[in-house]
Every structure is written in structure tokens, then in C-alpha cells.
């Protein structure tokens, strides 16, 4: 799901489960070079239909890094205002 872009892909599929001993040629085709694992079975998805959902009811969500990047100018402006306020308070007390 792409929360930031408010998109979601729904997939309707039939699944085919194959044991390694029944489909050795498929196991070799799917084996990842350099990854030392024992393949026991595969699950093939036979896509029947798919659809992109309407974004109307998907709430946008962002990572903290994305939020900080989007608000960097605001943070900078607030820091300047706080600095100016501190300076004015200092002048006022003197």
C-alpha cells in the first residue's frame, strides 16, 4: 500500500502450491544464486483480477523523515521567531 500516494492494489488470485520433489525444474528456475537455502515448495499466484482502489478513504501516512523534510522550512522559521522573541525579552528586561 502506498500511504503517501493514497493508493492500494487489490489482487484476486488462485494459488498453486508445488512440492520441490514434484517440480524440480521450477525450483531451479526460482533458486536465488548465492542464497544457501533448501527449497521445499513454491506458491504460484495465478492472477484472476486486480484493481487500484479509490484514494478517497485511504489516509495518507508518512515516515518521520518525510515529515521532517516537508516541514524543514517551518522548523527553521519557528527557530528564527523563537530567537527573535528571546532577544526582545532580553532587551525588555534591561
Biopython code that builds the backbone (N, CA, C, O; Angstrom):
import numpy as np
from Bio.PDB.StructureBuilder import StructureBuilder

atoms = [
    (1, "UNK", "N", (0.849, -1.170, 0.000)),
    (1, "UNK", "CA", (0.000, 0.000, 0.000)),
    (1, "UNK", "C", (0.891, 1.228, 0.000)),
    (1, "UNK", "O", (1.880, 1.292, 0.730)),
    (2, "UNK", "N", (0.538, 2.186, -0.813)),
    (2, "UNK", "CA", (1.279, 3.439, -0.860)),
    (2, "UNK", "C", (0.520, 4.519, -0.111)),
    (2, "UNK", "O", (-0.268, 5.259, -0.700)),
    (3, "UNK", "N", (0.764, 4.607, 1.205)),
    (3, "UNK", "CA", (0.017, 5.575, 2.009)),
    (3, "UNK", "C", (0.264, 7.006, 1.566)),
    (3, "UNK", "O", (-0.667, 7.810, 1.520)),
    (4, "UNK", "N", (1.502, 7.333, 1.242)),
    (4, "UNK", "CA", (1.806, 8.712, 0.861)),
    (4, "UNK", "C", (1.053, 9.109, -0.401)),
    (4, "UNK", "O", (0.599, 10.247, -0.522)),
    (5, "UNK", "N", (0.919, 8.180, -1.338)),
    (5, "UNK", "CA", (0.212, 8.461, -2.593)),
    (5, "UNK", "C", (-1.249, 8.048, -2.546)),
    (5, "UNK", "O", (-1.982, 8.205, -3.523)),
    (6, "UNK", "N", (-1.664, 7.520, -1.406)),
    (6, "UNK", "CA", (-3.039, 7.070, -1.203)),
    (6, "UNK", "C", (-3.475, 6.103, -2.306)),
    (6, "UNK", "O", (-4.493, 6.309, -2.967)),
    (7, "UNK", "N", (-2.682, 5.049, -2.489)),
    (7, "UNK", "CA", (-3.023, 4.046, -3.493)),
    (7, "UNK", "C", (-2.923, 2.653, -2.881)),
    (7, "UNK", "O", (-2.121, 2.403, -1.981)),
    (8, "UNK", "N", (-3.752, 1.763, -3.389)),
    (8, "UNK", "CA", (-3.750, 0.390, -2.891)),
    (8, "UNK", "C", (-4.122, -0.519, -4.059)),
    (8, "UNK", "O", (-5.094, -0.273, -4.774)),
    (9, "UNK", "N", (-3.344, -1.553, -4.234)),
    (9, "UNK", "CA", (-3.606, -2.528, -5.281)),
    (9, "UNK", "C", (-4.248, -3.756, -4.655)),
    (9, "UNK", "O", (-3.683, -4.362, -3.744)),
    (10, "UNK", "N", (-5.419, -4.119, -5.138)),
    (10, "UNK", "CA", (-6.072, -5.346, -4.692)),
    (10, "UNK", "C", (-5.886, -6.390, -5.784)),
    (10, "UNK", "O", (-6.079, -6.117, -6.968)),
    (11, "UNK", "N", (-5.506, -7.593, -5.359)),
    (11, "UNK", "CA", (-5.264, -8.681, -6.304)),
    (11, "UNK", "C", (-6.135, -9.873, -5.918)),
    (11, "UNK", "O", (-6.177, -10.276, -4.756)),
    (12, "UNK", "N", (-6.822, -10.423, -6.900)),
    (12, "UNK", "CA", (-7.587, -11.652, -6.714)),
    (12, "UNK", "C", (-6.851, -12.722, -7.506)),
    (12, "UNK", "O", (-6.673, -12.600, -8.718)),
    (13, "UNK", "N", (-6.421, -13.780, -6.804)),
    (13, "UNK", "CA", (-5.626, -14.804, -7.475)),
    (13, "UNK", "C", (-5.936, -16.183, -6.915)),
    (13, "UNK", "O", (-6.386, -16.334, -5.779)),
    (14, "UNK", "N", (-5.681, -17.181, -7.749)),
    (14, "UNK", "CA", (-5.705, -18.572, -7.294)),
    (14, "UNK", "C", (-4.260, -18.943, -7.000)),
    (14, "UNK", "O", (-3.345, -18.517, -7.706)),
    (15, "UNK", "N", (-4.059, -19.734, -5.962)),
    (15, "UNK", "CA", (-2.695, -20.115, -5.601)),
    (15, "UNK", "C", (-2.476, -21.589, -5.927)),
    (15, "UNK", "O", (-3.340, -22.436, -5.700)),
    (16, "UNK", "N", (-1.305, -21.859, -6.462)),
    (16, "UNK", "CA", (-0.907, -23.231, -6.792)),
    (16, "UNK", "C", (0.318, -23.561, -5.949)),
    (16, "UNK", "O", (1.363, -22.926, -6.092)),
    (17, "UNK", "N", (0.194, -24.544, -5.079)),
    (17, "UNK", "CA", (1.300, -24.949, -4.211)),
    (17, "UNK", "C", (1.959, -26.178, -4.824)),
    (17, "UNK", "O", (1.291, -27.161, -5.147)),
    (18, "UNK", "N", (3.286, -26.109, -4.981)),
    (18, "UNK", "CA", (4.043, -27.212, -5.574)),
    (18, "UNK", "C", (5.135, -27.660, -4.616)),
    (18, "UNK", "O", (5.864, -26.832, -4.070)),
    (19, "UNK", "N", (5.247, -28.959, -4.411)),
    (19, "UNK", "CA", (6.337, -29.504, -3.602)),
    (19, "UNK", "C", (7.589, -29.578, -4.468)),
    (19, "UNK", "O", (7.511, -29.766, -5.682)),
    (20, "UNK", "N", (8.735, -29.427, -3.828)),
    (20, "UNK", "CA", (10.013, -29.418, -4.550)),
    (20, "UNK", "C", (10.215, -30.697, -5.354)),
    (20, "UNK", "O", (10.692, -30.653, -6.488)),
    (21, "UNK", "N", (9.854, -31.827, -4.772)),
    (21, "UNK", "CA", (10.078, -33.103, -5.463)),
    (21, "UNK", "C", (9.183, -33.261, -6.695)),
    (21, "UNK", "O", (9.515, -34.011, -7.613)),
    (22, "UNK", "N", (8.038, -32.547, -6.716)),
    (22, "UNK", "CA", (7.121, -32.653, -7.849)),
    (22, "UNK", "C", (7.494, -31.718, -9.003)),
    (22, "UNK", "O", (7.148, -31.992, -10.152)),
    (23, "UNK", "N", (8.194, -30.621, -8.711)),
    (23, "UNK", "CA", (8.534, -29.633, -9.750)),
    (23, "UNK", "C", (9.990, -29.183, -9.625)),
    (23, "UNK", "O", (10.241, -27.999, -9.399)),
    (24, "UNK", "N", (10.965, -30.102, -9.766)),
    (24, "UNK", "CA", (12.373, -29.719, -9.585)),
    (24, "UNK", "C", (12.835, -28.653, -10.580)),
    (24, "UNK", "O", (13.675, -27.819, -10.241)),
    (25, "UNK", "N", (12.295, -28.668, -11.809)),
    (25, "UNK", "CA", (12.703, -27.664, -12.808)),
    (25, "UNK", "C", (12.254, -26.264, -12.386)),
    (25, "UNK", "O", (12.960, -25.285, -12.630)),
    (26, "UNK", "N", (11.095, -26.169, -11.760)),
    (26, "UNK", "CA", (10.602, -24.884, -11.270)),
    (26, "UNK", "C", (11.455, -24.402, -10.098)),
    (26, "UNK", "O", (11.757, -23.214, -9.990)),
    (27, "UNK", "N", (11.837, -25.324, -9.229)),
    (27, "UNK", "CA", (12.682, -24.970, -8.084)),
    (27, "UNK", "C", (14.011, -24.384, -8.551)),
    (27, "UNK", "O", (14.491, -23.400, -7.989)),
    (28, "UNK", "N", (14.594, -24.981, -9.564)),
    (28, "UNK", "CA", (15.871, -24.475, -10.083)),
    (28, "UNK", "C", (15.703, -23.096, -10.708)),
    (28, "UNK", "O", (16.575, -22.236, -10.581)),
    (29, "UNK", "N", (14.592, -22.896, -11.373)),
    (29, "UNK", "CA", (14.330, -21.598, -12.004)),
    (29, "UNK", "C", (14.167, -20.492, -10.954)),
    (29, "UNK", "O", (14.548, -19.347, -11.194)),
    (30, "UNK", "N", (13.605, -20.834, -9.803)),
    (30, "UNK", "CA", (13.339, -19.849, -8.757)),
    (30, "UNK", "C", (14.477, -19.700, -7.751)),
    (30, "UNK", "O", (14.465, -18.777, -6.936)),
    (31, "UNK", "N", (15.447, -20.589, -7.801)),
    (31, "UNK", "CA", (16.570, -20.542, -6.854)),
    (31, "UNK", "C", (17.351, -19.242, -7.029)),
    (31, "UNK", "O", (17.623, -18.817, -8.151)),
    (32, "UNK", "N", (17.707, -18.618, -5.907)),
    (32, "UNK", "CA", (18.480, -17.370, -5.918)),
    (32, "UNK", "C", (19.960, -17.727, -5.794)),
    (32, "UNK", "O", (20.367, -18.338, -4.806)),
    (33, "UNK", "N", (20.771, -17.351, -6.792)),
    (33, "UNK", "CA", (22.199, -17.671, -6.732)),
    (33, "UNK", "C", (22.858, -17.044, -5.498)),
    (33, "UNK", "O", (22.636, -15.873, -5.189)),
    (34, "UNK", "N", (23.660, -17.834, -4.810)),
    (34, "UNK", "CA", (24.373, -17.333, -3.642)),
    (34, "UNK", "C", (23.575, -17.397, -2.348)),
    (34, "UNK", "O", (24.123, -17.137, -1.276)),
    (35, "UNK", "N", (22.301, -17.735, -2.426)),
    (35, "UNK", "CA", (21.473, -17.837, -1.224)),
    (35, "UNK", "C", (21.337, -19.311, -0.881)),
    (35, "UNK", "O", (20.668, -20.065, -1.587)),
    (36, "UNK", "N", (21.978, -19.713, 0.208)),
    (36, "UNK", "CA", (22.023, -21.118, 0.589)),
    (36, "UNK", "C", (20.771, -21.480, 1.380)),
    (36, "UNK", "O", (20.721, -21.308, 2.598)),
    (37, "UNK", "N", (19.781, -21.974, 0.686)),
    (37, "UNK", "CA", (18.528, -22.361, 1.340)),
    (37, "UNK", "C", (18.009, -23.639, 0.698)),
    (37, "UNK", "O", (18.278, -23.917, -0.471)),
    (38, "UNK", "N", (17.274, -24.398, 1.467)),
    (38, "UNK", "CA", (16.640, -25.596, 0.943)),
    (38, "UNK", "C", (15.212, -25.232, 0.551)),
    (38, "UNK", "O", (14.393, -24.867, 1.394)),
    (39, "UNK", "N", (14.934, -25.339, -0.732)),
    (39, "UNK", "CA", (13.590, -25.024, -1.208)),
    (39, "UNK", "C", (12.695, -26.238, -0.991)),
    (39, "UNK", "O", (13.026, -27.350, -1.402)),
    (40, "UNK", "N", (11.575, -26.013, -0.349)),
    (40, "UNK", "CA", (10.655, -27.101, -0.041)),
    (40, "UNK", "C", (9.412, -27.075, -0.913)),
    (40, "UNK", "O", (8.869, -28.117, -1.280)),
    (41, "UNK", "N", (8.969, -25.864, -1.239)),
    (41, "UNK", "CA", (7.754, -25.746, -2.047)),
    (41, "UNK", "C", (7.704, -24.360, -2.684)),
    (41, "UNK", "O", (8.416, -23.442, -2.275)),
    (42, "UNK", "N", (6.858, -24.234, -3.681)),
    (42, "UNK", "CA", (6.609, -22.930, -4.297)),
    (42, "UNK", "C", (5.125, -22.621, -4.189)),
    (42, "UNK", "O", (4.287, -23.511, -4.046)),
    (43, "UNK", "N", (4.839, -21.367, -4.261)),
    (43, "UNK", "CA", (3.452, -20.922, -4.315)),
    (43, "UNK", "C", (3.340, -19.974, -5.495)),
    (43, "UNK", "O", (3.847, -18.853, -5.458)),
    (44, "UNK", "N", (2.679, -20.430, -6.529)),
    (44, "UNK", "CA", (2.484, -19.613, -7.721)),
    (44, "UNK", "C", (1.116, -18.955, -7.648)),
    (44, "UNK", "O", (0.115, -19.611, -7.357)),
    (45, "UNK", "N", (1.081, -17.671, -7.911)),
    (45, "UNK", "CA", (-0.188, -16.946, -7.922)),
    (45, "UNK", "C", (-0.663, -16.816, -9.363)),
    (45, "UNK", "O", (0.059, -16.305, -10.220)),
    (46, "UNK", "N", (-1.863, -17.274, -9.620)),
    (46, "UNK", "CA", (-2.485, -17.126, -10.932)),
    (46, "UNK", "C", (-3.467, -15.957, -10.808)),
    (46, "UNK", "O", (-4.552, -16.101, -10.244)),
    (47, "UNK", "N", (-3.074, -14.815, -11.338)),
    (47, "UNK", "CA", (-3.863, -13.593, -11.192)),
    (47, "UNK", "C", (-5.156, -13.709, -11.995)),
    (47, "UNK", "O", (-5.136, -13.974, -13.197)),
    (48, "UNK", "N", (-6.266, -13.508, -11.316)),
    (48, "UNK", "CA", (-7.582, -13.532, -11.953)),
    (48, "UNK", "C", (-8.065, -12.110, -12.236)),
    (48, "UNK", "O", (-8.677, -11.841, -13.270)),
    (49, "UNK", "N", (-7.780, -11.210, -11.300)),
    (49, "UNK", "CA", (-8.227, -9.822, -11.452)),
    (49, "UNK", "C", (-7.403, -8.936, -10.529)),
    (49, "UNK", "O", (-6.821, -9.403, -9.550)),
    (50, "UNK", "N", (-7.365, -7.645, -10.860)),
    (50, "UNK", "CA", (-6.726, -6.671, -9.977)),
    (50, "UNK", "C", (-7.413, -5.332, -10.171)),
    (50, "UNK", "O", (-8.055, -5.083, -11.191)),
    (51, "UNK", "N", (-7.266, -4.477, -9.172)),
    (51, "UNK", "CA", (-7.880, -3.158, -9.254)),
    (51, "UNK", "C", (-7.154, -2.217, -8.306)),
    (51, "UNK", "O", (-6.753, -2.605, -7.209)),
    (52, "UNK", "N", (-6.991, -0.982, -8.744)),
    (52, "UNK", "CA", (-6.440, 0.060, -7.882)),
    (52, "UNK", "C", (-7.604, 0.712, -7.165)),
    (52, "UNK", "O", (-8.571, 1.138, -7.798)),
    (53, "UNK", "N", (-7.513, 0.792, -5.838)),
    (53, "UNK", "CA", (-8.585, 1.380, -5.045)),
    (53, "UNK", "C", (-8.663, 2.882, -5.207)),
    (53, "UNK", "O", (-7.680, 3.554, -5.519)),
    (54, "UNK", "N", (-9.853, 3.382, -4.988)),
    (54, "UNK", "CA", (-10.084, 4.819, -4.961)),
    (54, "UNK", "C", (-9.381, 5.391, -3.730)),
    (54, "UNK", "O", (-9.521, 4.839, -2.639)),
    (55, "UNK", "N", (-8.630, 6.481, -3.877)),
    (55, "UNK", "CA", (-7.867, 7.025, -2.754)),
    (55, "UNK", "C", (-8.713, 7.754, -1.710)),
    (55, "UNK", "O", (-8.186, 8.186, -0.685)),
    (56, "UNK", "N", (-9.997, 7.893, -1.954)),
    (56, "UNK", "CA", (-10.852, 8.698, -1.083)),
    (56, "UNK", "C", (-10.781, 8.276, 0.384)),
    (56, "UNK", "O", (-10.762, 9.132, 1.268)),
    (57, "UNK", "N", (-10.741, 6.984, 0.655)),
    (57, "UNK", "CA", (-10.796, 6.510, 2.038)),
    (57, "UNK", "C", (-9.459, 5.963, 2.541)),
    (57, "UNK", "O", (-9.423, 5.239, 3.536)),
    (58, "UNK", "N", (-8.372, 6.300, 1.867)),
    (58, "UNK", "CA", (-7.051, 5.864, 2.305)),
    (58, "UNK", "C", (-6.358, 7.064, 2.939)),
    (58, "UNK", "O", (-6.087, 8.060, 2.268)),
    (59, "UNK", "N", (-6.078, 6.964, 4.221)),
    (59, "UNK", "CA", (-5.424, 8.050, 4.945)),
    (59, "UNK", "C", (-3.957, 8.116, 4.557)),
    (59, "UNK", "O", (-3.266, 7.098, 4.549)),
    (60, "UNK", "N", (-3.484, 9.309, 4.237)),
    (60, "UNK", "CA", (-2.068, 9.478, 3.914)),
    (60, "UNK", "C", (-1.231, 9.255, 5.167)),
    (60, "UNK", "O", (-1.575, 9.741, 6.244)),
    (61, "UNK", "N", (-0.135, 8.521, 5.025)),
    (61, "UNK", "CA", (0.790, 8.279, 6.131)),
    (61, "UNK", "C", (2.197, 8.505, 5.616)),
    (61, "UNK", "O", (2.523, 8.176, 4.476)),
    (62, "UNK", "N", (3.028, 9.076, 6.483)),
    (62, "UNK", "CA", (4.390, 9.406, 6.095)),
    (62, "UNK", "C", (5.356, 8.955, 7.181)),
    (62, "UNK", "O", (4.970, 8.800, 8.339)),
    (63, "UNK", "N", (6.618, 8.745, 6.802)),
    (63, "UNK", "CA", (7.649, 8.433, 7.788)),
    (63, "UNK", "C", (8.063, 9.727, 8.477)),
    (63, "UNK", "O", (7.786, 10.817, 7.975)),
    (64, "UNK", "N", (8.721, 9.609, 9.620)),
    (64, "UNK", "CA", (9.187, 10.783, 10.346)),
    (64, "UNK", "C", (10.157, 11.591, 9.487)),
    (64, "UNK", "O", (10.131, 12.821, 9.518)),
    (65, "UNK", "N", (11.008, 10.915, 8.725)),
    (65, "UNK", "CA", (11.965, 11.611, 7.861)),
    (65, "UNK", "C", (11.242, 12.429, 6.792)),
    (65, "UNK", "O", (11.645, 13.552, 6.490)),
    (66, "UNK", "N", (10.179, 11.870, 6.222)),
    (66, "UNK", "CA", (9.415, 12.599, 5.209)),
    (66, "UNK", "C", (8.736, 13.827, 5.811)),
    (66, "UNK", "O", (8.712, 14.895, 5.200)),
    (67, "UNK", "N", (8.188, 13.665, 7.009)),
    (67, "UNK", "CA", (7.521, 14.789, 7.675)),
    (67, "UNK", "C", (8.528, 15.887, 7.989)),
    (67, "UNK", "O", (8.259, 17.066, 7.761)),
    (68, "UNK", "N", (9.687, 15.499, 8.512)),
    (68, "UNK", "CA", (10.709, 16.494, 8.834)),
    (68, "UNK", "C", (11.182, 17.224, 7.581)),
    (68, "UNK", "O", (11.397, 18.435, 7.617)),
    (69, "UNK", "N", (11.344, 16.507, 6.484)),
    (69, "UNK", "CA", (11.776, 17.144, 5.239)),
    (69, "UNK", "C", (10.714, 18.118, 4.725)),
    (69, "UNK", "O", (11.040, 19.212, 4.265)),
    (70, "UNK", "N", (9.441, 17.715, 4.805)),
    (70, "UNK", "CA", (8.361, 18.584, 4.328)),
    (70, "UNK", "C", (8.224, 19.842, 5.188)),
    (70, "UNK", "O", (7.807, 20.891, 4.698)),
    (71, "UNK", "N", (8.578, 19.730, 6.470)),
    (71, "UNK", "CA", (8.393, 20.841, 7.398)),
    (71, "UNK", "C", (9.686, 21.568, 7.744)),
    (71, "UNK", "O", (9.696, 22.391, 8.659)),
    (72, "UNK", "N", (10.758, 21.289, 7.046)),
    (72, "UNK", "CA", (12.061, 21.887, 7.363)),
    (72, "UNK", "C", (11.994, 23.411, 7.381)),
    (72, "UNK", "O", (12.544, 24.041, 8.284)),
    (73, "UNK", "N", (11.332, 24.007, 6.402)),
    (73, "UNK", "CA", (11.232, 25.470, 6.358)),
    (73, "UNK", "C", (10.432, 26.005, 7.543)),
    (73, "UNK", "O", (10.755, 27.064, 8.082)),
    (74, "UNK", "N", (9.397, 25.282, 7.947)),
    (74, "UNK", "CA", (8.610, 25.707, 9.109)),
    (74, "UNK", "C", (9.450, 25.653, 10.378)),
    (74, "UNK", "O", (9.417, 26.579, 11.187)),
    (75, "UNK", "N", (10.207, 24.562, 10.554)),
    (75, "UNK", "CA", (11.069, 24.442, 11.729)),
    (75, "UNK", "C", (12.085, 25.581, 11.768)),
    (75, "UNK", "O", (12.348, 26.153, 12.826)),
    (76, "UNK", "N", (12.647, 25.899, 10.619)),
    (76, "UNK", "CA", (13.631, 26.979, 10.527)),
    (76, "UNK", "C", (12.988, 28.322, 10.886)),
    (76, "UNK", "O", (13.577, 29.124, 11.611)),
    (77, "UNK", "N", (11.791, 28.557, 10.380)),
    (77, "UNK", "CA", (11.082, 29.813, 10.656)),
    (77, "UNK", "C", (10.745, 29.928, 12.146)),
    (77, "UNK", "O", (10.917, 30.993, 12.738)),
    (78, "UNK", "N", (10.271, 28.848, 12.747)),
    (78, "UNK", "CA", (9.943, 28.853, 14.177)),
    (78, "UNK", "C", (11.200, 29.122, 15.002)),
    (78, "UNK", "O", (11.148, 29.873, 15.976)),
    (79, "UNK", "N", (12.319, 28.523, 14.627)),
    (79, "UNK", "CA", (13.574, 28.747, 15.352)),
    (79, "UNK", "C", (13.976, 30.219, 15.285)),
    (79, "UNK", "O", (14.424, 30.780, 16.285)),
    (80, "UNK", "N", (13.822, 30.849, 14.121)),
    (80, "UNK", "CA", (14.143, 32.278, 13.982)),
    (80, "UNK", "C", (13.221, 33.129, 14.845)),
    (80, "UNK", "O", (13.671, 34.071, 15.498)),
    (81, "UNK", "N", (11.930, 32.799, 14.849)),
    (81, "UNK", "CA", (10.972, 33.552, 15.657)),
    (81, "UNK", "C", (11.274, 33.403, 17.150)),
    (81, "UNK", "O", (11.194, 34.377, 17.898)),
    (82, "UNK", "N", (11.618, 32.193, 17.584)),
    (82, "UNK", "CA", (11.946, 31.975, 18.992)),
    (82, "UNK", "C", (13.204, 32.742, 19.379)),
    (82, "UNK", "O", (13.292, 33.292, 20.476)),
    (83, "UNK", "N", (14.164, 32.775, 18.482)),
    (83, "UNK", "CA", (15.395, 33.521, 18.734)),
    (83, "UNK", "C", (15.099, 35.016, 18.851)),
    (83, "UNK", "O", (15.614, 35.689, 19.743)),
    (84, "UNK", "N", (14.278, 35.522, 17.956)),
    (84, "UNK", "CA", (13.901, 36.939, 17.988)),
    (84, "UNK", "C", (13.120, 37.262, 19.258)),
    (84, "UNK", "O", (13.331, 38.311, 19.866)),
    (85, "UNK", "N", (12.224, 36.373, 19.659)),
    (85, "UNK", "CA", (11.445, 36.573, 20.880)),
    (85, "UNK", "C", (12.364, 36.604, 22.101)),
    (85, "UNK", "O", (12.195, 37.444, 22.984)),
    (86, "UNK", "N", (13.319, 35.707, 22.152)),
    (86, "UNK", "CA", (14.272, 35.687, 23.268)),
    (86, "UNK", "C", (15.078, 36.982, 23.301)),
    (86, "UNK", "O", (15.327, 37.535, 24.372)),
    (87, "UNK", "N", (15.489, 37.467, 22.122)),
    (87, "UNK", "CA", (16.247, 38.721, 22.041)),
    (87, "UNK", "C", (15.404, 39.889, 22.539)),
    (87, "UNK", "O", (15.892, 40.728, 23.296)),
    (88, "UNK", "N", (14.139, 39.949, 22.120)),
    (88, "UNK", "CA", (13.258, 41.042, 22.537)),
    (88, "UNK", "C", (12.983, 40.997, 24.044)),
    (88, "UNK", "O", (12.905, 42.043, 24.687)),
    (89, "UNK", "N", (12.839, 39.815, 24.600)),
    (89, "UNK", "CA", (12.634, 39.690, 26.050)),
    (89, "UNK", "C", (13.869, 40.168, 26.807)),
    (89, "UNK", "O", (13.762, 40.800, 27.858)),
    (90, "UNK", "N", (15.028, 39.861, 26.261)),
    (90, "UNK", "CA", (16.283, 40.290, 26.881)),
    (90, "UNK", "C", (16.382, 41.814, 26.863)),
    (90, "UNK", "O", (16.776, 42.426, 27.855)),
    (91, "UNK", "N", (16.026, 42.419, 25.742)),
    (91, "UNK", "CA", (16.063, 43.883, 25.618)),
    (91, "UNK", "C", (15.061, 44.511, 26.578)),
    (91, "UNK", "O", (15.355, 45.534, 27.197)),
    (92, "UNK", "N", (13.888, 43.914, 26.707)),
    (92, "UNK", "CA", (12.825, 44.449, 27.549)),
    (92, "UNK", "C", (13.213, 44.417, 29.030)),
    (92, "UNK", "O", (12.852, 45.327, 29.777)),
    (93, "UNK", "N", (13.932, 43.397, 29.461)),
    (93, "UNK", "CA", (14.314, 43.294, 30.873)),
    (93, "UNK", "C", (15.482, 44.203, 31.219)),
    (93, "UNK", "O", (15.728, 44.453, 32.399)),
    (94, "UNK", "N", (16.197, 44.695, 30.246)),
    (94, "UNK", "CA", (17.344, 45.594, 30.512)),
    (94, "UNK", "C", (16.937, 47.019, 30.554)),
    (94, "UNK", "O", (17.775, 47.895, 30.766)),
]
sb = StructureBuilder()
sb.init_structure("model")
sb.init_model(0)
sb.init_chain("A")
sb.init_seg("    ")
for serial, (resi, resn, name, xyz) in enumerate(atoms, 1):
    if name == "N":
        sb.init_residue(resn, " ", resi, " ")
    sb.init_atom(name, np.array(xyz, "f"), 0.0, 1.0, " ", f" {name:<3s}", serial, name[0])
structure = sb.get_structure()
